[in-house]
Amino acid sequence: MTAVAPQNLHSSNPAHSVNILFVNYGDFTANSLNHIGLFARALAARGHACVVAVPSDKETIRVIADPAFAPMTYDEVLASPRCFPDGRGADILHAWTPRENVRRFAVAYRHLVPGRTLVHLEDNEDHLLSAMLRCRTDELRAPAGLQRADLAPRALSHPVRSRAFLRVADGCTVIVDTLREFVPAGAPVLTLPPGVDFSLYKPQPADPALRAELGLRDGEKVIVYTGSNTFANEHEIRELYAAVALLNARGVPTRLIRTGLFSTKFSEPLPAEWSAQVVDMGFVEKALLPKLLALADALVQPGHTGAFNDYRLPSKLPEMLAMGRPVVAPASNVGRLLRNGLDAVLLSHGSAEEMAVACQRIWADAALAGSLASNAAEFARTHFELGAISDRLESFYRDSLAHPARIDAWGGWREAETELSPALRALGVGDSAAAELAYLEHLAGREWADWQSKWQVAVEQLATAEKALALTQQHATNLAGQVEQLQSREADLTAQVSHWRQNFETVAEDHRLASLHIAHLDREIVRVREEGEARLQALKQTWSWKLTVPVRALRRFLQRCGVRC
């Protein structure tokens, strides 16, 4: 599959069109596609060609309305690396996070096609990994932590491999400025917040028909949360459920409308009365989200400051702000730019009590609710305007292409090697990365040994297969002889059957003729019997027969008496 042809495609000169390969860590239902999809649309409108590669489940592209990019899987791109309309590969590979599946794909692709590699940061990756492994972040690089990290899902970042990936990249983009602390010193970096589609996410009245369809009662307050639960945010969402329960307990009828994918592990332990206060809509079409957000009396993003929220920007938060509804959010990430009490009500610790009090404060003060709503919409238009952000991204791409690639020879490694130790050696890293380099050298050696072991197994399997093939060929020869004998026997039997068929046909004809003759004889017997009967009856009517009746009777009597006459 090739990328969607850009408008006004000129040439391979970076001053004109650019081939951009976005590499996402998940399929097309992932929240990051909200950002990637809009950037691809803006870049395609500027004449660039975009491909978005996902690990699997390409069919999930159905959730993206009119994508301005070519959807492909990792395997498809690696099988056809020059997949753009001009027959070239990617000028820019934009790795959306340094997670292990993305990193491995990026290394494999750069083995095949040279170009610039940029890495986007949108989370504190070490925090996510430590939350998954249930350990402290400072334990991740200890021997035991590294062993566990090696076994972690590839949709998470490796604590050493991801940093090596950032070191060899040509630049980084970060969703919030706090993530710059993870960018290697001296590397080009751009703060890249998401853009918002203001044709969809904008102030609009609530739809009474939708409210009735969802069973919302008159006078019932509505909170809308459009996001899935993960191992990282389960506690925060549980606090939101508890806040809704508190509001109802305090005599403020409140319903939570929630969309997204929620695991049964999260939902089953919840108190029954909590679940009764929630409208669970599951995964919904993106076009429905603005209508649901418009139902809200308050839009609440649960959470608090800390290692998780300080380094991310919840994808739903810009859309919440754009809807022109009062917003409650943590004093973290975007909350650092929001004015508390003016643009939003900010949470310090994100407890259920704090969220419930914030909502009551908003609903008790119509003037406050109105100013929060209008200021939130203005903040969104100022900070998340897609055109301006895309301009900066396009300039960042062009600046990257204008400078030499950080790694010239991605393809100079051994075929099986996916570790980045050769690149770090080529860059001549200093003491600060010596430990990382040593560990990567260890991983590379282990990977090479594993590859050689697998190669030896493959050679042995091939030898076994060749022996099996030889036996199969001999067996096939034997079978061919047997088939030839069977074919000869079949010819003989066919001849015999033909002879028998001819004999049968002769016998059948004789039988037919005999049947006809027998039928004729049957008719003759009947005719003779009938004629004899007729003559006998006629004779019995003559005088001579009648006059001789006594004579015949006497004759029969004498015969019975034994007299010959």
Secondary structure, DSSP 8 states (H G I E B T S, - for coil): ------TT---S-TTS--EEEEE-SS-TTSTHHHHHHHHHHHHHHTT-EEEEEESS-GGGGGGSSS-SSEEEEHHHHHHSS--STTS---SEEEEES--HHHHHHHHHHHHHS--EEEEEE-S-HHHHHHHHHTS-GGGTTSHHHHHHHHTS-TTS--TTHHHHHHHHSSEEEESSGGGGGGS-TT--EEE----B-TTTSS-----HHHHHHTT--TT-EEEEEE----TTTHHHHHHHHHHHHHHHHTT--EEEEEES---HHHHTTS-HHHHHTEEE--S--GGGHHHHHTT-SEEE----SSTTGGG---THHHHHHHTTS-EEEESSGGGGTS-BTTTBEEESS--HHHHHHHHHHHHT-HHHHHHHHHHHHHHHHHH-BHHHHHHHHHHHHHHHHHS--S-S-GGGS-TT---SHHHHHHHT--GGGHHHHHHHHHHHHHHHHHHHHHHHHHHHHHHHHHHHHHHHHHHHHHHHHHHHHHHHHHHHHHHHHHHHHHHHHHHHHHHHHHHHHHHHHHHHHHHHHHHHHHHHHHHHTSHHHHHTHHHHHHHHHHHHTT---
